């Protein structure tokens, strides 16, 4: 995977980076938000894209 398309997803509750993903930055300008499982919180929580 190319590094320019990579994004990090951070848990909003414990502030840890749990997931890495890709997105097309030309078509999606706003930051990505997903509801994913956090293994540190041991529950589903909102994950936001970080820099």
mmCIF entry with sequence, helices, sheets and N, C-alpha, C, O atoms, coordinates in Angstrom:
data_MODEL
# 
_entry.id   MODEL 
# 
_entity.id                         1 
_entity.type                       polymer 
_entity.pdbx_number_of_molecules   1 
# 
_entity_poly.entity_id                      1 
_entity_poly.type                           'polypeptide(L)' 
_entity_poly.nstd_linkage                   no 
_entity_poly.nstd_monomer                   no 
_entity_poly.pdbx_seq_one_letter_code       
;(UNK)(UNK)(UNK)(UNK)(UNK)(UNK)(UNK)(UNK)(UNK)(UNK)(UNK)(UNK)(UNK)(UNK)(UNK)(UNK)
(UNK)(UNK)(UNK)(UNK)(UNK)(UNK)(UNK)(UNK)(UNK)(UNK)(UNK)(UNK)(UNK)(UNK)(UNK)(UNK)
(UNK)(UNK)(UNK)(UNK)(UNK)(UNK)(UNK)(UNK)(UNK)(UNK)(UNK)(UNK)(UNK)(UNK)(UNK)(UNK)
(UNK)(UNK)(UNK)
;
_entity_poly.pdbx_seq_one_letter_code_can   XXXXXXXXXXXXXXXXXXXXXXXXXXXXXXXXXXXXXXXXXXXXXXXXXXX 
_entity_poly.pdbx_strand_id                 A 
# 
loop_
_entity_poly_seq.entity_id 
_entity_poly_seq.num 
_entity_poly_seq.mon_id 
_entity_poly_seq.hetero 
1 1  UNK n 
1 2  UNK n 
1 3  UNK n 
1 4  UNK n 
1 5  UNK n 
1 6  UNK n 
1 7  UNK n 
1 8  UNK n 
1 9  UNK n 
1 10 UNK n 
1 11 UNK n 
1 12 UNK n 
1 13 UNK n 
1 14 UNK n 
1 15 UNK n 
1 16 UNK n 
1 17 UNK n 
1 18 UNK n 
1 19 UNK n 
1 20 UNK n 
1 21 UNK n 
1 22 UNK n 
1 23 UNK n 
1 24 UNK n 
1 25 UNK n 
1 26 UNK n 
1 27 UNK n 
1 28 UNK n 
1 29 UNK n 
1 30 UNK n 
1 31 UNK n 
1 32 UNK n 
1 33 UNK n 
1 34 UNK n 
1 35 UNK n 
1 36 UNK n 
1 37 UNK n 
1 38 UNK n 
1 39 UNK n 
1 40 UNK n 
1 41 UNK n 
1 42 UNK n 
1 43 UNK n 
1 44 UNK n 
1 45 UNK n 
1 46 UNK n 
1 47 UNK n 
1 48 UNK n 
1 49 UNK n 
1 50 UNK n 
1 51 UNK n 
# 
_struct_asym.id          A 
_struct_asym.entity_id   1 
# 
_struct_conf.conf_type_id            HELX_P 
_struct_conf.id                      HELX_P1 
_struct_conf.pdbx_PDB_helix_id       AA1 
_struct_conf.beg_label_comp_id       UNK 
_struct_conf.beg_label_asym_id       A 
_struct_conf.beg_label_seq_id        3 
_struct_conf.pdbx_beg_PDB_ins_code   ? 
_struct_conf.end_label_comp_id       UNK 
_struct_conf.end_label_asym_id       A 
_struct_conf.end_label_seq_id        5 
_struct_conf.pdbx_end_PDB_ins_code   ? 
_struct_conf.beg_auth_comp_id        UNK 
_struct_conf.beg_auth_asym_id        A 
_struct_conf.beg_auth_seq_id         3 
_struct_conf.end_auth_comp_id        UNK 
_struct_conf.end_auth_asym_id        A 
_struct_conf.end_auth_seq_id         5 
_struct_conf.pdbx_PDB_helix_class    5 
_struct_conf.details                 ? 
_struct_conf.pdbx_PDB_helix_length   3 
# 
_struct_conf_type.id          HELX_P 
_struct_conf_type.criteria    ? 
_struct_conf_type.reference   ? 
# 
_struct_sheet.id               AA1 
_struct_sheet.type             ? 
_struct_sheet.number_strands   4 
_struct_sheet.details          ? 
# 
loop_
_struct_sheet_order.sheet_id 
_struct_sheet_order.range_id_1 
_struct_sheet_order.range_id_2 
_struct_sheet_order.offset 
_struct_sheet_order.sense 
AA1 1 2 ? anti-parallel 
AA1 2 3 ? anti-parallel 
AA1 3 4 ? anti-parallel 
# 
loop_
_struct_sheet_range.sheet_id 
_struct_sheet_range.id 
_struct_sheet_range.beg_label_comp_id 
_struct_sheet_range.beg_label_asym_id 
_struct_sheet_range.beg_label_seq_id 
_struct_sheet_range.pdbx_beg_PDB_ins_code 
_struct_sheet_range.end_label_comp_id 
_struct_sheet_range.end_label_asym_id 
_struct_sheet_range.end_label_seq_id 
_struct_sheet_range.pdbx_end_PDB_ins_code 
_struct_sheet_range.beg_auth_comp_id 
_struct_sheet_range.beg_auth_asym_id 
_struct_sheet_range.beg_auth_seq_id 
_struct_sheet_range.end_auth_comp_id 
_struct_sheet_range.end_auth_asym_id 
_struct_sheet_range.end_auth_seq_id 
AA1 1 UNK A 17 ? UNK A 22 ? UNK A 17 UNK A 22 
AA1 2 UNK A 6  ? UNK A 11 ? UNK A 6  UNK A 11 
AA1 3 UNK A 43 ? UNK A 50 ? UNK A 43 UNK A 50 
AA1 4 UNK A 33 ? UNK A 38 ? UNK A 33 UNK A 38 
# 
loop_
_atom_site.group_PDB 
_atom_site.id 
_atom_site.type_symbol 
_atom_site.label_atom_id 
_atom_site.label_alt_id 
_atom_site.label_comp_id 
_atom_site.label_asym_id 
_atom_site.label_entity_id 
_atom_site.label_seq_id 
_atom_site.pdbx_PDB_ins_code 
_atom_site.Cartn_x 
_atom_site.Cartn_y 
_atom_site.Cartn_z 
_atom_site.occupancy 
_atom_site.B_iso_or_equiv 
_atom_site.pdbx_formal_charge 
_atom_site.auth_seq_id 
_atom_site.auth_comp_id 
_atom_site.auth_asym_id 
_atom_site.auth_atom_id 
_atom_site.pdbx_PDB_model_num 
ATOM 1   N N  . UNK A 1 1  ? 0.829   -1.187 0.000  1.00 0.00 ? 1  UNK A N  1 
ATOM 2   C CA . UNK A 1 1  ? 0.000   0.000  0.000  1.00 0.00 ? 1  UNK A CA 1 
ATOM 3   C C  . UNK A 1 1  ? 0.869   1.243  0.000  1.00 0.00 ? 1  UNK A C  1 
ATOM 4   O O  . UNK A 1 1  ? 1.915   1.293  0.646  1.00 0.00 ? 1  UNK A O  1 
ATOM 5   N N  . UNK A 1 2  ? 0.422   2.223  -0.722 1.00 0.00 ? 2  UNK A N  1 
ATOM 6   C CA . UNK A 1 2  ? 1.194   3.464  -0.752 1.00 0.00 ? 2  UNK A CA 1 
ATOM 7   C C  . UNK A 1 2  ? 0.935   4.270  0.521  1.00 0.00 ? 2  UNK A C  1 
ATOM 8   O O  . UNK A 1 2  ? -0.174  4.267  1.056  1.00 0.00 ? 2  UNK A O  1 
ATOM 9   N N  . UNK A 1 3  ? 1.955   4.947  0.988  1.00 0.00 ? 3  UNK A N  1 
ATOM 10  C CA . UNK A 1 3  ? 1.875   5.672  2.248  1.00 0.00 ? 3  UNK A CA 1 
ATOM 11  C C  . UNK A 1 3  ? 1.025   6.931  2.161  1.00 0.00 ? 3  UNK A C  1 
ATOM 12  O O  . UNK A 1 3  ? 0.535   7.400  3.188  1.00 0.00 ? 3  UNK A O  1 
ATOM 13  N N  . UNK A 1 4  ? 0.834   7.488  0.986  1.00 0.00 ? 4  UNK A N  1 
ATOM 14  C CA . UNK A 1 4  ? 0.054   8.718  0.884  1.00 0.00 ? 4  UNK A CA 1 
ATOM 15  C C  . UNK A 1 4  ? -1.447  8.467  1.042  1.00 0.00 ? 4  UNK A C  1 
ATOM 16  O O  . UNK A 1 4  ? -2.191  9.409  1.315  1.00 0.00 ? 4  UNK A O  1 
ATOM 17  N N  . UNK A 1 5  ? -1.903  7.249  0.880  1.00 0.00 ? 5  UNK A N  1 
ATOM 18  C CA . UNK A 1 5  ? -3.314  6.916  1.057  1.00 0.00 ? 5  UNK A CA 1 
ATOM 19  C C  . UNK A 1 5  ? -3.624  6.345  2.431  1.00 0.00 ? 5  UNK A C  1 
ATOM 20  O O  . UNK A 1 5  ? -4.792  6.121  2.746  1.00 0.00 ? 5  UNK A O  1 
ATOM 21  N N  . UNK A 1 6  ? -2.620  6.106  3.253  1.00 0.00 ? 6  UNK A N  1 
ATOM 22  C CA . UNK A 1 6  ? -2.813  5.500  4.559  1.00 0.00 ? 6  UNK A CA 1 
ATOM 23  C C  . UNK A 1 6  ? -3.342  6.521  5.558  1.00 0.00 ? 6  UNK A C  1 
ATOM 24  O O  . UNK A 1 6  ? -2.922  7.678  5.563  1.00 0.00 ? 6  UNK A O  1 
ATOM 25  N N  . UNK A 1 7  ? -4.275  6.074  6.410  1.00 0.00 ? 7  UNK A N  1 
ATOM 26  C CA . UNK A 1 7  ? -4.788  6.902  7.499  1.00 0.00 ? 7  UNK A CA 1 
ATOM 27  C C  . UNK A 1 7  ? -4.759  6.076  8.783  1.00 0.00 ? 7  UNK A C  1 
ATOM 28  O O  . UNK A 1 7  ? -4.788  4.847  8.739  1.00 0.00 ? 7  UNK A O  1 
ATOM 29  N N  . UNK A 1 8  ? -4.702  6.762  9.930  1.00 0.00 ? 8  UNK A N  1 
ATOM 30  C CA . UNK A 1 8  ? -4.751  6.111  11.230 1.00 0.00 ? 8  UNK A CA 1 
ATOM 31  C C  . UNK A 1 8  ? -6.100  6.392  11.860 1.00 0.00 ? 8  UNK A C  1 
ATOM 32  O O  . UNK A 1 8  ? -6.612  7.508  11.765 1.00 0.00 ? 8  UNK A O  1 
ATOM 33  N N  . UNK A 1 9  ? -6.687  5.377  12.509 1.00 0.00 ? 9  UNK A N  1 
ATOM 34  C CA . UNK A 1 9  ? -7.951  5.540  13.208 1.00 0.00 ? 9  UNK A CA 1 
ATOM 35  C C  . UNK A 1 9  ? -7.693  5.439  14.703 1.00 0.00 ? 9  UNK A C  1 
ATOM 36  O O  . UNK A 1 9  ? -7.152  4.442  15.183 1.00 0.00 ? 9  UNK A O  1 
ATOM 37  N N  . UNK A 1 10 ? -8.084  6.479  15.438 1.00 0.00 ? 10 UNK A N  1 
ATOM 38  C CA . UNK A 1 10 ? -7.829  6.575  16.872 1.00 0.00 ? 10 UNK A CA 1 
ATOM 39  C C  . UNK A 1 10 ? -9.139  6.470  17.636 1.00 0.00 ? 10 UNK A C  1 
ATOM 40  O O  . UNK A 1 10 ? -10.144 7.061  17.240 1.00 0.00 ? 10 UNK A O  1 
ATOM 41  N N  . UNK A 1 11 ? -9.128  5.721  18.728 1.00 0.00 ? 11 UNK A N  1 
ATOM 42  C CA . UNK A 1 11 ? -10.300 5.575  19.584 1.00 0.00 ? 11 UNK A CA 1 
ATOM 43  C C  . UNK A 1 11 ? -10.571 6.902  20.288 1.00 0.00 ? 11 UNK A C  1 
ATOM 44  O O  . UNK A 1 11 ? -9.644  7.541  20.787 1.00 0.00 ? 11 UNK A O  1 
ATOM 45  N N  . UNK A 1 12 ? -11.836 7.320  20.330 1.00 0.00 ? 12 UNK A N  1 
ATOM 46  C CA . UNK A 1 12 ? -12.169 8.593  20.965 1.00 0.00 ? 12 UNK A CA 1 
ATOM 47  C C  . UNK A 1 12 ? -12.229 8.474  22.482 1.00 0.00 ? 12 UNK A C  1 
ATOM 48  O O  . UNK A 1 12 ? -12.199 9.490  23.176 1.00 0.00 ? 12 UNK A O  1 
ATOM 49  N N  . UNK A 1 13 ? -12.311 7.261  23.011 1.00 0.00 ? 13 UNK A N  1 
ATOM 50  C CA . UNK A 1 13 ? -12.416 7.089  24.456 1.00 0.00 ? 13 UNK A CA 1 
ATOM 51  C C  . UNK A 1 13 ? -11.049 6.921  25.127 1.00 0.00 ? 13 UNK A C  1 
ATOM 52  O O  . UNK A 1 13 ? -10.767 7.591  26.120 1.00 0.00 ? 13 UNK A O  1 
ATOM 53  N N  . UNK A 1 14 ? -10.200 6.038  24.597 1.00 0.00 ? 14 UNK A N  1 
ATOM 54  C CA . UNK A 1 14 ? -8.897  5.811  25.237 1.00 0.00 ? 14 UNK A CA 1 
ATOM 55  C C  . UNK A 1 14 ? -7.747  6.489  24.498 1.00 0.00 ? 14 UNK A C  1 
ATOM 56  O O  . UNK A 1 14 ? -6.614  6.470  24.980 1.00 0.00 ? 14 UNK A O  1 
ATOM 57  N N  . UNK A 1 15 ? -8.021  7.097  23.315 1.00 0.00 ? 15 UNK A N  1 
ATOM 58  C CA . UNK A 1 15 ? -7.044  7.866  22.527 1.00 0.00 ? 15 UNK A CA 1 
ATOM 59  C C  . UNK A 1 15 ? -5.875  7.022  22.016 1.00 0.00 ? 15 UNK A C  1 
ATOM 60  O O  . UNK A 1 15 ? -4.765  7.533  21.868 1.00 0.00 ? 15 UNK A O  1 
ATOM 61  N N  . UNK A 1 16 ? -6.107  5.762  21.751 1.00 0.00 ? 16 UNK A N  1 
ATOM 62  C CA . UNK A 1 16 ? -5.057  4.902  21.199 1.00 0.00 ? 16 UNK A CA 1 
ATOM 63  C C  . UNK A 1 16 ? -5.338  4.611  19.733 1.00 0.00 ? 16 UNK A C  1 
ATOM 64  O O  . UNK A 1 16 ? -6.491  4.506  19.315 1.00 0.00 ? 16 UNK A O  1 
ATOM 65  N N  . UNK A 1 17 ? -4.270  4.482  18.963 1.00 0.00 ? 17 UNK A N  1 
ATOM 66  C CA . UNK A 1 17 ? -4.389  4.175  17.538 1.00 0.00 ? 17 UNK A CA 1 
ATOM 67  C C  . UNK A 1 17 ? -4.509  2.664  17.400 1.00 0.00 ? 17 UNK A C  1 
ATOM 68  O O  . UNK A 1 17 ? -3.592  1.925  17.755 1.00 0.00 ? 17 UNK A O  1 
ATOM 69  N N  . UNK A 1 18 ? -5.648  2.212  16.881 1.00 0.00 ? 18 UNK A N  1 
ATOM 70  C CA . UNK A 1 18 ? -5.926  0.779  16.785 1.00 0.00 ? 18 UNK A CA 1 
ATOM 71  C C  . UNK A 1 18 ? -5.940  0.261  15.354 1.00 0.00 ? 18 UNK A C  1 
ATOM 72  O O  . UNK A 1 18 ? -5.607  -0.899 15.113 1.00 0.00 ? 18 UNK A O  1 
ATOM 73  N N  . UNK A 1 19 ? -6.318  1.099  14.412 1.00 0.00 ? 19 UNK A N  1 
ATOM 74  C CA . UNK A 1 19 ? -6.525  0.638  13.045 1.00 0.00 ? 19 UNK A CA 1 
ATOM 75  C C  . UNK A 1 19 ? -5.800  1.537  12.048 1.00 0.00 ? 19 UNK A C  1 
ATOM 76  O O  . UNK A 1 19 ? -5.601  2.729  12.286 1.00 0.00 ? 19 UNK A O  1 
ATOM 77  N N  . UNK A 1 20 ? -5.414  0.936  10.930 1.00 0.00 ? 20 UNK A N  1 
ATOM 78  C CA . UNK A 1 20 ? -4.863  1.644  9.786  1.00 0.00 ? 20 UNK A CA 1 
ATOM 79  C C  . UNK A 1 20 ? -5.721  1.284  8.589  1.00 0.00 ? 20 UNK A C  1 
ATOM 80  O O  . UNK A 1 20 ? -6.133  0.135  8.428  1.00 0.00 ? 20 UNK A O  1 
ATOM 81  N N  . UNK A 1 21 ? -5.987  2.276  7.751  1.00 0.00 ? 21 UNK A N  1 
ATOM 82  C CA . UNK A 1 21 ? -6.855  2.054  6.608  1.00 0.00 ? 21 UNK A CA 1 
ATOM 83  C C  . UNK A 1 21 ? -6.394  2.918  5.445  1.00 0.00 ? 21 UNK A C  1 
ATOM 84  O O  . UNK A 1 21 ? -5.408  3.646  5.553  1.00 0.00 ? 21 UNK A O  1 
ATOM 85  N N  . UNK A 1 22 ? -7.116  2.832  4.331  1.00 0.00 ? 22 UNK A N  1 
ATOM 86  C CA . UNK A 1 22 ? -6.836  3.638  3.152  1.00 0.00 ? 22 UNK A CA 1 
ATOM 87  C C  . UNK A 1 22 ? -8.061  4.458  2.817  1.00 0.00 ? 22 UNK A C  1 
ATOM 88  O O  . UNK A 1 22 ? -9.187  4.064  3.119  1.00 0.00 ? 22 UNK A O  1 
ATOM 89  N N  . UNK A 1 23 ? -7.840  5.603  2.190  1.00 0.00 ? 23 UNK A N  1 
ATOM 90  C CA . UNK A 1 23 ? -8.948  6.360  1.626  1.00 0.00 ? 23 UNK A CA 1 
ATOM 91  C C  . UNK A 1 23 ? -8.445  7.176  0.455  1.00 0.00 ? 23 UNK A C  1 
ATOM 92  O O  . UNK A 1 23 ? -7.265  7.517  0.378  1.00 0.00 ? 23 UNK A O  1 
ATOM 93  N N  . UNK A 1 24 ? -9.349  7.484  -0.451 1.00 0.00 ? 24 UNK A N  1 
ATOM 94  C CA . UNK A 1 24 ? -9.042  8.325  -1.591 1.00 0.00 ? 24 UNK A CA 1 
ATOM 95  C C  . UNK A 1 24 ? -9.179  9.777  -1.135 1.00 0.00 ? 24 UNK A C  1 
ATOM 96  O O  . UNK A 1 24 ? -10.293 10.266 -0.946 1.00 0.00 ? 24 UNK A O  1 
ATOM 97  N N  . UNK A 1 25 ? -8.067  10.456 -0.963 1.00 0.00 ? 25 UNK A N  1 
ATOM 98  C CA . UNK A 1 25 ? -8.079  11.809 -0.426 1.00 0.00 ? 25 UNK A CA 1 
ATOM 99  C C  . UNK A 1 25 ? -8.557  12.847 -1.432 1.00 0.00 ? 25 UNK A C  1 
ATOM 100 O O  . UNK A 1 25 ? -8.841  13.984 -1.055 1.00 0.00 ? 25 UNK A O  1 
ATOM 101 N N  . UNK A 1 26 ? -8.650  12.474 -2.707 1.00 0.00 ? 26 UNK A N  1 
ATOM 102 C CA . UNK A 1 26 ? -9.168  13.401 -3.714 1.00 0.00 ? 26 UNK A CA 1 
ATOM 103 C C  . UNK A 1 26 ? -10.689 13.481 -3.673 1.00 0.00 ? 26 UNK A C  1 
ATOM 104 O O  . UNK A 1 26 ? -11.260 14.542 -3.925 1.00 0.00 ? 26 UNK A O  1 
ATOM 105 N N  . UNK A 1 27 ? -11.348 12.376 -3.361 1.00 0.00 ? 27 UNK A N  1 
ATOM 106 C CA . UNK A 1 27 ? -12.806 12.375 -3.333 1.00 0.00 ? 27 UNK A CA 1 
ATOM 107 C C  . UNK A 1 27 ? -13.377 12.596 -1.940 1.00 0.00 ? 27 UNK A C  1 
ATOM 108 O O  . UNK A 1 27 ? -14.459 13.169 -1.807 1.00 0.00 ? 27 UNK A O  1 
ATOM 109 N N  . UNK A 1 28 ? -12.675 12.155 -0.896 1.00 0.00 ? 28 UNK A N  1 
ATOM 110 C CA . UNK A 1 28 ? -13.143 12.321 0.482  1.00 0.00 ? 28 UNK A CA 1 
ATOM 111 C C  . UNK A 1 28 ? -12.287 13.368 1.174  1.00 0.00 ? 28 UNK A C  1 
ATOM 112 O O  . UNK A 1 28 ? -11.162 13.080 1.583  1.00 0.00 ? 28 UNK A O  1 
ATOM 113 N N  . UNK A 1 29 ? -12.806 14.570 1.308  1.00 0.00 ? 29 UNK A N  1 
ATOM 114 C CA . UNK A 1 29 ? -12.038 15.668 1.899  1.00 0.00 ? 29 UNK A CA 1 
ATOM 115 C C  . UNK A 1 29 ? -12.143 15.697 3.423  1.00 0.00 ? 29 UNK A C  1 
ATOM 116 O O  . UNK A 1 29 ? -11.176 16.049 4.099  1.00 0.00 ? 29 UNK A O  1 
ATOM 117 N N  . UNK A 1 30 ? -13.308 15.332 3.975  1.00 0.00 ? 30 UNK A N  1 
ATOM 118 C CA . UNK A 1 30 ? -13.488 15.379 5.427  1.00 0.00 ? 30 UNK A CA 1 
ATOM 119 C C  . UNK A 1 30 ? -12.865 14.155 6.092  1.00 0.00 ? 30 UNK A C  1 
ATOM 120 O O  . UNK A 1 30 ? -12.564 13.156 5.439  1.00 0.00 ? 30 UNK A O  1 
ATOM 121 N N  . UNK A 1 31 ? -12.680 14.259 7.400  1.00 0.00 ? 31 UNK A N  1 
ATOM 122 C CA . UNK A 1 31 ? -12.061 13.163 8.140  1.00 0.00 ? 31 UNK A CA 1 
ATOM 123 C C  . UNK A 1 31 ? -13.053 12.022 8.336  1.00 0.00 ? 31 UNK A C  1 
ATOM 124 O O  . UNK A 1 31 ? -14.252 12.236 8.510  1.00 0.00 ? 31 UNK A O  1 
ATOM 125 N N  . UNK A 1 32 ? -12.521 10.817 8.304  1.00 0.00 ? 32 UNK A N  1 
ATOM 126 C CA . UNK A 1 32 ? -13.328 9.615  8.391  1.00 0.00 ? 32 UNK A CA 1 
ATOM 127 C C  . UNK A 1 32 ? -13.650 9.284  9.845  1.00 0.00 ? 32 UNK A C  1 
ATOM 128 O O  . UNK A 1 32 ? -12.803 9.446  10.724 1.00 0.00 ? 32 UNK A O  1 
ATOM 129 N N  . UNK A 1 33 ? -14.878 8.819  10.101 1.00 0.00 ? 33 UNK A N  1 
ATOM 130 C CA . UNK A 1 33 ? -15.301 8.370  11.425 1.00 0.00 ? 33 UNK A CA 1 
ATOM 131 C C  . UNK A 1 33 ? -15.980 7.025  11.271 1.00 0.00 ? 33 UNK A C  1 
ATOM 132 O O  . UNK A 1 33 ? -16.853 6.855  10.419 1.00 0.00 ? 33 UNK A O  1 
ATOM 133 N N  . UNK A 1 34 ? -15.577 6.060  12.101 1.00 0.00 ? 34 UNK A N  1 
ATOM 134 C CA . UNK A 1 34 ? -16.156 4.724  12.037 1.00 0.00 ? 34 UNK A CA 1 
ATOM 135 C C  . UNK A 1 34 ? -16.389 4.209  13.440 1.00 0.00 ? 34 UNK A C  1 
ATOM 136 O O  . UNK A 1 34 ? -15.655 4.546  14.369 1.00 0.00 ? 34 UNK A O  1 
ATOM 137 N N  . UNK A 1 35 ? -17.415 3.390  13.586 1.00 0.00 ? 35 UNK A N  1 
ATOM 138 C CA . UNK A 1 35 ? -17.676 2.736  14.857 1.00 0.00 ? 35 UNK A CA 1 
ATOM 139 C C  . UNK A 1 35 ? -17.038 1.352  14.793 1.00 0.00 ? 35 UNK A C  1 
ATOM 140 O O  . UNK A 1 35 ? -17.532 0.464  14.098 1.00 0.00 ? 35 UNK A O  1 
ATOM 141 N N  . UNK A 1 36 ? -15.925 1.173  15.529 1.00 0.00 ? 36 UNK A N  1 
ATOM 142 C CA . UNK A 1 36 ? -15.170 -0.073 15.465 1.00 0.00 ? 36 UNK A CA 1 
ATOM 143 C C  . UNK A 1 36 ? -14.891 -0.574 16.874 1.00 0.00 ? 36 UNK A C  1 
ATOM 144 O O  . UNK A 1 36 ? -15.078 0.148  17.853 1.00 0.00 ? 36 UNK A O  1 
ATOM 145 N N  . UNK A 1 37 ? -14.435 -1.842 16.963 1.00 0.00 ? 37 UNK A N  1 
ATOM 146 C CA . UNK A 1 37 ? -14.136 -2.445 18.256 1.00 0.00 ? 37 UNK A CA 1 
ATOM 147 C C  . UNK A 1 37 ? -12.749 -2.022 18.716 1.00 0.00 ? 37 UNK A C  1 
ATOM 148 O O  . UNK A 1 37 ? -11.781 -2.115 17.961 1.00 0.00 ? 37 UNK A O  1 
ATOM 149 N N  . UNK A 1 38 ? -12.659 -1.558 19.952 1.00 0.00 ? 38 UNK A N  1 
ATOM 150 C CA . UNK A 1 38 ? -11.384 -1.185 20.553 1.00 0.00 ? 38 UNK A CA 1 
ATOM 151 C C  . UNK A 1 38 ? -10.962 -2.297 21.508 1.00 0.00 ? 38 UNK A C  1 
ATOM 152 O O  . UNK A 1 38 ? -11.690 -2.620 22.446 1.00 0.00 ? 38 UNK A O  1 
ATOM 153 N N  . UNK A 1 39 ? -9.799  -2.878 21.275 1.00 0.00 ? 39 UNK A N  1 
ATOM 154 C CA . UNK A 1 39 ? -9.356  -3.988 22.123 1.00 0.00 ? 39 UNK A CA 1 
ATOM 155 C C  . UNK A 1 39 ? -8.862  -3.510 23.487 1.00 0.00 ? 39 UNK A C  1 
ATOM 156 O O  . UNK A 1 39 ? -8.758  -4.309 24.418 1.00 0.00 ? 39 UNK A O  1 
ATOM 157 N N  . UNK A 1 40 ? -8.557  -2.220 23.616 1.00 0.00 ? 40 UNK A N  1 
ATOM 158 C CA . UNK A 1 40 ? -8.116  -1.683 24.898 1.00 0.00 ? 40 UNK A CA 1 
ATOM 159 C C  . UNK A 1 40 ? -9.308  -1.325 25.787 1.00 0.00 ? 40 UNK A C  1 
ATOM 160 O O  . UNK A 1 40 ? -9.272  -1.554 26.996 1.00 0.00 ? 40 UNK A O  1 
ATOM 161 N N  . UNK A 1 41 ? -10.368 -0.763 25.189 1.00 0.00 ? 41 UNK A N  1 
ATOM 162 C CA . UNK A 1 41 ? -11.602 -0.457 25.932 1.00 0.00 ? 41 UNK A CA 1 
ATOM 163 C C  . UNK A 1 41 ? -12.489 -1.692 26.076 1.00 0.00 ? 41 UNK A C  1 
ATOM 164 O O  . UNK A 1 41 ? -13.352 -1.746 26.952 1.00 0.00 ? 41 UNK A O  1 
ATOM 165 N N  . UNK A 1 42 ? -12.269 -2.678 25.215 1.00 0.00 ? 42 UNK A N  1 
ATOM 166 C CA . UNK A 1 42 ? -13.026 -3.931 25.164 1.00 0.00 ? 42 UNK A CA 1 
ATOM 167 C C  . UNK A 1 42 ? -14.505 -3.683 24.838 1.00 0.00 ? 42 UNK A C  1 
ATOM 168 O O  . UNK A 1 42 ? -15.387 -4.344 25.385 1.00 0.00 ? 42 UNK A O  1 
ATOM 169 N N  . UNK A 1 43 ? -14.764 -2.719 23.937 1.00 0.00 ? 43 UNK A N  1 
ATOM 170 C CA . UNK A 1 43 ? -16.121 -2.429 23.491 1.00 0.00 ? 43 UNK A CA 1 
ATOM 171 C C  . UNK A 1 43 ? -16.067 -1.674 22.168 1.00 0.00 ? 43 UNK A C  1 
ATOM 172 O O  . UNK A 1 43 ? -15.002 -1.238 21.731 1.00 0.00 ? 43 UNK A O  1 
ATOM 173 N N  . UNK A 1 44 ? -17.221 -1.528 21.543 1.00 0.00 ? 44 UNK A N  1 
ATOM 174 C CA . UNK A 1 44 ? -17.307 -0.750 20.317 1.00 0.00 ? 44 UNK A CA 1 
ATOM 175 C C  . UNK A 1 44 ? -17.314 0.728  20.667 1.00 0.00 ? 44 UNK A C  1 
ATOM 176 O O  . UNK A 1 44 ? -18.043 1.170  21.554 1.00 0.00 ? 44 UNK A O  1 
ATOM 177 N N  . UNK A 1 45 ? -16.484 1.488  19.950 1.00 0.00 ? 45 UNK A N  1 
ATOM 178 C CA . UNK A 1 45 ? -16.373 2.923  20.204 1.00 0.00 ? 45 UNK A CA 1 
ATOM 179 C C  . UNK A 1 45 ? -16.136 3.637  18.877 1.00 0.00 ? 45 UNK A C  1 
ATOM 180 O O  . UNK A 1 45 ? -15.748 3.022  17.884 1.00 0.00 ? 45 UNK A O  1 
ATOM 181 N N  . UNK A 1 46 ? -16.376 4.933  18.881 1.00 0.00 ? 46 UNK A N  1 
ATOM 182 C CA . UNK A 1 46 ? -16.156 5.738  17.695 1.00 0.00 ? 46 UNK A CA 1 
ATOM 183 C C  . UNK A 1 46 ? -14.660 5.947  17.486 1.00 0.00 ? 46 UNK A C  1 
ATOM 184 O O  . UNK A 1 46 ? -13.944 6.339  18.407 1.00 0.00 ? 46 UNK A O  1 
ATOM 185 N N  . UNK A 1 47 ? -14.195 5.682  16.265 1.00 0.00 ? 47 UNK A N  1 
ATOM 186 C CA . UNK A 1 47 ? -12.796 5.886  15.897 1.00 0.00 ? 47 UNK A CA 1 
ATOM 187 C C  . UNK A 1 47 ? -12.739 6.986  14.854 1.00 0.00 ? 47 UNK A C  1 
ATOM 188 O O  . UNK A 1 47 ? -13.475 6.954  13.868 1.00 0.00 ? 47 UNK A O  1 
ATOM 189 N N  . UNK A 1 48 ? -11.855 7.970  15.074 1.00 0.00 ? 48 UNK A N  1 
ATOM 190 C CA . UNK A 1 48 ? -11.715 9.080  14.153 1.00 0.00 ? 48 UNK A CA 1 
ATOM 191 C C  . UNK A 1 48 ? -10.358 9.046  13.484 1.00 0.00 ? 48 UNK A C  1 
ATOM 192 O O  . UNK A 1 48 ? -9.387  8.526  14.034 1.00 0.00 ? 48 UNK A O  1 
ATOM 193 N N  . UNK A 1 49 ? -10.305 9.604  12.294 1.00 0.00 ? 49 UNK A N  1 
ATOM 194 C CA . UNK A 1 49 ? -9.049  9.695  11.544 1.00 0.00 ? 49 UNK A CA 1 
ATOM 195 C C  . UNK A 1 49 ? -8.126  10.737 12.177 1.00 0.00 ? 49 UNK A C  1 
ATOM 196 O O  . UNK A 1 49 ? -8.566  11.825 12.546 1.00 0.00 ? 49 UNK A O  1 
ATOM 197 N N  . UNK A 1 50 ? -6.852  10.396 12.297 1.00 0.00 ? 50 UNK A N  1 
ATOM 198 C CA . UNK A 1 50 ? -5.860  11.317 12.819 1.00 0.00 ? 50 UNK A CA 1 
ATOM 199 C C  . UNK A 1 50 ? -4.890  11.682 11.715 1.00 0.00 ? 50 UNK A C  1 
ATOM 200 O O  . UNK A 1 50 ? -4.976  11.153 10.607 1.00 0.00 ? 50 UNK A O  1 
ATOM 201 N N  . UNK A 1 51 ? -3.968  12.584 12.010 1.00 0.00 ? 51 UNK A N  1 
ATOM 202 C CA . UNK A 1 51 ? -2.974  13.018 11.038 1.00 0.00 ? 51 UNK A CA 1 
ATOM 203 C C  . UNK A 1 51 ? -1.926  11.953 10.806 1.00 0.00 ? 51 UNK A C  1 
ATOM 204 O O  . UNK A 1 51 ? -1.007  12.153 10.012 1.00 0.00 ? 51 UNK A O  1 
# 
